[in-house]
């Protein structure tokens, strides 16, 4: 099972895709808790050049609440990460974690419904781009 789903976009800018992904996440009830600029971090910490690569830590508070009620340590797997990265050919890829795949590691049937709901929402986000 793949642990993510993705979409590749052409003829757009990296910043435009970040804005579109953020808007699409909002439409599905997600907010961005964290935003990690991997390119800037690699340059600052290692003095190495890296492609445009941003990690958006997305959270839907209601879904997080449900997951935390079912499993006390599920916070180790939150928030849901969505990445935006520039590919070698210049296209921009947006990929989201598949929570159904990641939750298989947790032996708790109470998480299945929440994971499926989050998966459906994240798939709609990717499809909307």
Secondary structure, 3 states (H helix, E strand, C coil): CCCEEEEEECCCCHHHHHHHHHHHHHHCCCEEEEEEEHHHHHHHHHCCCCCCEEEEEEECHHHHHHHHHHCCCHHHHCCEEEEEEECCCCCEEEEEECHHHHHCCCCCHHHHHHHHHHHHHHHHHHHHC
